[in-house]
Amino acid sequence: MELSAGWRALIEEYAAHLASGRGLSEHTVRAYSTDLRELAAAVEVEPGKVTLSRLRGWLADMSEAGAASSTIQRRVASVRGFFAWAAGEGLVGNDPATRLKAPKRGRRLPKVPTGAAIGDTIGAAEARVLEEGDPLALRDLALVEVLYSSGLRVSELCALGLGAVDRGRRSVTVLGKGGKQRTVPLGVPALTALDAWLGRRSEVASPASPDTVFLGARGGALDPRVARRVVHEATRAAGPGAEVGPHALRHAMATHLIEGGADLRSVQEMLGHASVATTQIYTHVTTERLRAAYRQAHPRA
């Protein structure tokens, strides 16, 4: 269905409001506009005649068509924002979306490499050090070891300052989300790999290099995209099906700690989660692993 003049004018005006009034990016404004055009085609009435019942029917149709929960959540946010704005500006008589709710988003369990897969990944990185022997191979081994040992976010790892590593306490201090500082333990293998890299960091550094632990190949700050590529390549080298990104190493660290008996609050502090509820996802991961082991091994499972 082609947009009516009424829908077209309102969507264009709302897009201008999002861009100039709220300073949203061009990509975000385009996504919101697309959601509203799809709504207009689905309800087949002018904006002022849209009812809550029609909006709920639109959501139901999307759900039956197999739309992802995250997609539905975003579209509900788009529609609620649009009608709140339109009603506030007096462009529609009332706001039909005030009671519109998206279905609760299902929580997906994160993909977590096993301890054996982590061992294979580190073994592949160590083999590269032996084969190539250059400082970047040492950097990459240290990067993988530190990510798995500490559970740092990749952005935290790239911003890690040279003074953040405390060898005496075997720990590293990082600035996490919201500017919150936390101290995280580091294992001996991670510290050993870190020392090996730092011993040759000067071969990569330049006078203009930042005072960060990890550097890019040309001596600049390590780009998070490069760090992700390093992890993908290291895990890919560990064998078929082993490839994961940096966040999976964070998941693995937390899951393996809980499997080993660490309490939830301690893991929460190490990960820098604001709420323990976020950390609880890893208890579900370990429970699923126990169930899988039970089903596989128990004769009457």
C-alpha positions as CSV (number, residue, x, y, z in Angstrom):
1,M,0.0,0.0,0.0
2,E,1.3,3.4,-0.9
3,L,1.6,5.8,2.0
4,S,-1.2,8.4,2.3
5,A,-0.3,12.1,2.3
6,G,-1.2,12.2,6.0
7,W,1.2,9.4,7.0
8,R,3.9,10.7,4.8
9,A,3.8,14.2,6.2
10,L,3.8,13.0,9.8
11,I,6.6,10.5,9.3
12,E,8.7,13.1,7.6
13,E,8.1,15.6,10.4
14,Y,8.8,13.0,13.1
15,A,12.0,12.1,11.3
16,A,13.1,15.7,11.3
17,H,12.3,15.9,15.0
18,L,14.4,12.8,15.8
19,A,17.3,14.2,13.8
20,S,17.4,17.8,14.9
21,G,15.4,17.7,18.2
22,R,16.9,14.5,19.7
23,G,20.1,14.3,17.7
24,L,19.7,10.7,16.6
25,S,21.9,9.3,13.9
26,E,20.8,9.0,10.3
27,H,20.7,5.2,10.6
28,T,18.4,5.3,13.6
29,V,16.1,7.8,12.1
30,R,15.9,5.7,9.0
31,A,15.1,2.6,11.0
32,Y,12.3,4.4,12.9
33,S,10.8,5.7,9.7
34,T,10.8,2.3,8.1
35,D,9.0,0.9,11.2
36,L,6.3,3.6,10.9
37,R,5.9,3.0,7.1
38,E,5.3,-0.7,7.8
39,L,2.8,0.2,10.5
40,A,0.9,2.5,8.1
41,A,0.7,-0.3,5.5
42,A,-0.6,-2.7,8.1
43,V,-3.3,-0.7,9.9
44,E,-4.6,0.8,6.6
45,V,-6.2,3.9,8.3
46,E,-5.0,7.4,8.9
47,P,-2.8,8.2,11.9
48,G,-5.6,9.8,13.9
49,K,-7.8,6.7,13.5
50,V,-5.2,4.1,14.7
51,T,-6.5,2.3,17.8
52,L,-4.8,0.2,20.5
53,S,-6.7,-2.8,19.1
54,R,-5.2,-2.3,15.6
55,L,-1.7,-1.9,17.1
56,R,-2.1,-5.2,19.0
57,G,-3.3,-6.9,15.9
58,W,-0.2,-5.6,14.1
59,L,2.0,-7.1,16.8
60,A,0.2,-10.4,16.7
61,D,0.6,-10.6,12.9
62,M,4.3,-9.9,13.2
63,S,4.7,-12.6,15.9
64,E,2.8,-15.2,13.8
65,A,5.0,-14.4,10.9
66,G,8.1,-15.3,12.9
67,A,9.5,-11.9,13.6
68,A,12.3,-11.9,16.2
69,S,11.4,-10.7,19.6
70,S,14.1,-8.0,19.4
71,T,12.6,-6.7,16.1
72,I,9.1,-6.5,17.7
73,Q,10.6,-4.7,20.7
74,R,12.2,-2.1,18.5
75,R,9.0,-1.5,16.5
76,V,7.0,-1.1,19.6
77,A,9.5,1.5,20.8
78,S,9.3,3.3,17.4
79,V,5.5,3.4,17.5
80,R,5.2,4.5,21.1
81,G,7.7,7.3,20.5
82,F,5.9,8.4,17.4
83,F,2.4,8.6,18.9
84,A,3.6,10.2,22.1
85,W,5.2,12.9,20.0
86,A,2.2,13.3,17.6
87,A,-0.3,13.5,20.5
88,G,2.0,16.0,22.3
89,E,2.1,18.2,19.3
90,G,-1.7,18.0,18.8
91,L,-1.3,16.2,15.5
92,V,-3.5,13.3,16.5
93,G,-6.4,13.4,18.9
94,N,-5.1,10.8,21.4
95,D,-2.2,8.4,21.9
96,P,-3.3,4.8,21.1
97,A,0.1,3.4,22.0
98,T,0.3,4.3,25.7
99,R,-0.8,0.8,26.7
100,L,1.0,-1.0,23.9
101,K,3.5,-3.6,25.3
102,A,5.9,-5.8,23.4
103,P,6.2,-9.4,24.3
104,K,9.0,-10.2,26.8
105,R,12.3,-10.8,25.1
106,G,13.4,-14.4,25.4
107,R,16.8,-14.7,27.0
108,R,19.3,-16.6,24.9
109,L,22.0,-18.5,26.6
110,P,25.4,-17.2,25.5
111,K,27.7,-19.4,23.5
112,V,30.4,-20.6,25.9
113,P,33.5,-22.5,24.8
114,T,34.5,-25.4,26.9
115,G,37.7,-25.5,28.9
116,A,39.2,-27.9,26.3
117,A,38.3,-25.4,23.5
118,I,40.0,-22.6,25.4
119,G,43.0,-24.8,25.8
120,D,43.1,-25.6,22.1
121,T,42.8,-21.9,21.3
122,I,45.7,-20.9,23.6
123,G,47.7,-23.8,22.2
124,A,47.2,-22.5,18.7
125,A,48.3,-19.0,19.8
126,E,51.4,-20.5,21.4
127,A,52.2,-22.5,18.3
128,R,52.1,-19.3,16.3
129,V,54.6,-17.7,18.7
130,L,57.0,-20.6,18.2
131,E,56.6,-20.5,14.4
132,E,56.7,-16.7,13.9
133,G,58.4,-15.4,17.0
134,D,57.5,-11.8,16.2
135,P,56.2,-9.4,18.8
136,L,52.6,-9.3,17.4
137,A,52.3,-13.0,17.9
138,L,53.3,-12.5,21.5
139,R,50.7,-9.6,21.7
140,D,48.0,-11.9,20.3
141,L,48.8,-14.7,22.8
142,A,48.7,-12.2,25.7
143,L,45.5,-10.7,24.4
144,V,43.7,-14.1,24.4
145,E,45.2,-15.1,27.8
146,V,44.1,-11.8,29.4
147,L,40.6,-11.8,28.0
148,Y,40.0,-15.4,29.3
149,S,41.7,-14.8,32.6
150,S,40.0,-11.6,33.5
151,G,36.7,-11.5,31.6
152,L,37.4,-8.0,30.4
153,R,35.2,-6.4,27.7
154,V,37.2,-5.9,24.5
155,S,36.9,-2.1,24.9
156,E,38.3,-2.4,28.4
157,L,41.2,-4.5,27.2
158,C,42.1,-2.0,24.4
159,A,42.0,0.9,26.9
160,L,44.1,-0.9,29.5
161,G,46.9,1.4,30.7
162,L,50.5,0.3,31.4
163,G,50.1,1.2,35.0
164,A,47.0,-0.9,35.4
165,V,48.8,-4.2,35.8
166,D,49.8,-5.1,39.4
167,R,52.2,-8.1,39.2
168,G,52.6,-8.3,43.0
169,R,48.8,-8.8,43.5
170,R,48.4,-10.6,40.2
171,S,45.6,-8.2,39.2
172,V,44.6,-5.6,36.7
173,T,42.6,-2.4,37.3
174,V,40.1,-1.3,34.7
175,L,37.6,1.5,34.1
176,G,34.4,-0.1,33.1
177,K,30.9,1.1,32.1
178,G,29.8,4.2,33.7
179,G,33.3,5.1,34.6
180,K,33.3,2.5,37.4
181,Q,36.7,1.2,38.4
182,R,37.2,-2.4,39.4
183,T,40.2,-4.7,40.1
184,V,40.2,-8.1,38.5
185,P,42.6,-11.0,39.3
186,L,44.9,-12.3,36.6
187,G,46.2,-15.9,36.3
188,V,49.9,-16.8,36.2
189,P,49.7,-17.9,32.5
190,A,48.1,-14.5,31.6
191,L,50.8,-12.6,33.5
192,T,53.5,-14.7,31.9
193,A,52.2,-14.0,28.4
194,L,51.7,-10.3,29.2
195,D,55.3,-10.0,30.4
196,A,56.6,-11.7,27.2
197,W,54.6,-9.2,25.1
198,L,55.6,-6.2,27.1
199,G,59.3,-7.3,26.8
200,R,59.0,-6.7,23.1
201,R,56.3,-4.0,23.0
202,S,59.1,-1.4,22.3
203,E,59.6,-3.0,18.9
204,V,56.1,-2.0,17.9
205,A,55.8,1.3,19.8
206,S,56.7,4.7,18.5
207,P,57.2,8.1,20.2
208,A,53.6,8.8,19.5
209,S,52.2,5.5,20.9
210,P,49.7,5.7,23.8
211,D,50.5,4.4,27.2
212,T,48.3,1.4,26.7
213,V,49.3,-2.2,27.2
214,F,48.2,-3.3,23.8
215,L,49.1,-1.6,20.6
216,G,48.2,-1.9,16.9
217,A,50.7,-3.1,14.3
218,R,51.8,0.4,13.6
219,G,52.2,1.5,17.2
220,G,48.9,3.2,17.6
221,A,46.1,2.3,20.0
222,L,44.7,-1.2,19.5
223,D,41.4,-1.0,17.6
224,P,38.7,-3.2,19.2
225,R,38.0,-4.5,15.7
226,V,41.6,-5.8,15.5
227,A,41.2,-7.4,18.9
228,R,38.1,-9.2,17.7
229,R,39.9,-10.4,14.6
230,V,42.8,-11.7,16.7
231,V,40.4,-13.8,18.8
232,H,38.4,-15.0,15.8
233,E,41.7,-16.1,14.1
234,A,43.0,-17.8,17.3
235,T,39.9,-19.7,18.0
236,R,39.5,-20.7,14.3
237,A,43.0,-22.1,14.4
238,A,41.9,-24.3,17.3
239,G,39.7,-26.4,15.0
240,P,36.3,-26.7,13.3
241,G,33.5,-25.1,15.2
242,A,35.8,-23.5,17.8
243,E,35.7,-19.9,16.3
244,V,34.2,-17.3,18.7
245,G,34.7,-13.7,19.5
246,P,36.1,-11.9,22.5
247,H,32.8,-11.7,24.4
248,A,32.6,-15.5,24.3
249,L,35.9,-15.6,26.3
250,R,34.2,-13.3,28.8
251,H,31.3,-15.8,29.0
252,A,33.7,-18.7,29.3
253,M,35.6,-17.1,32.2
254,A,32.4,-16.5,34.1
255,T,30.8,-19.9,33.4
256,H,34.0,-21.8,34.3
257,L,34.4,-19.8,37.5
258,I,30.8,-20.7,38.6
259,E,31.3,-24.3,37.5
260,G,34.4,-24.4,39.7
261,G,32.4,-23.1,42.7
262,A,32.9,-19.3,42.7
263,D,30.0,-17.4,44.2
264,L,27.8,-15.2,42.1
265,R,28.6,-11.9,43.8
266,S,32.4,-12.4,43.2
267,V,31.8,-13.1,39.5
268,Q,29.5,-10.1,39.3
269,E,32.3,-7.9,40.7
270,M,34.9,-9.3,38.3
271,L,32.7,-8.8,35.3
272,G,31.6,-5.3,36.4
273,H,27.9,-6.0,36.2
274,A,25.7,-3.4,37.8
275,S,23.2,-6.0,38.9
276,V,23.7,-9.6,40.0
277,A,20.6,-10.5,37.8
278,T,22.8,-10.0,34.7
279,T,25.4,-12.4,36.1
280,Q,22.7,-15.1,36.8
281,I,22.6,-16.0,33.2
282,Y,25.8,-18.0,33.8
283,T,24.1,-20.2,36.4
284,H,21.6,-21.1,33.6
285,V,24.5,-22.0,31.3
286,T,26.0,-24.3,33.9
287,T,22.7,-25.9,34.6
288,E,22.2,-26.6,30.9
289,R,25.6,-28.2,30.8
290,L,24.8,-30.4,33.8
291,R,21.5,-31.5,32.2
292,A,23.3,-32.3,28.9
293,A,25.9,-34.4,30.8
294,Y,23.2,-36.1,32.7
295,R,21.2,-37.0,29.6
296,Q,24.3,-38.3,27.9
297,A,25.7,-40.3,30.8
298,H,22.8,-41.5,33.0
299,P,21.4,-44.9,31.9
300,R,17.9,-43.9,32.7
301,A,18.0,-40.2,31.7
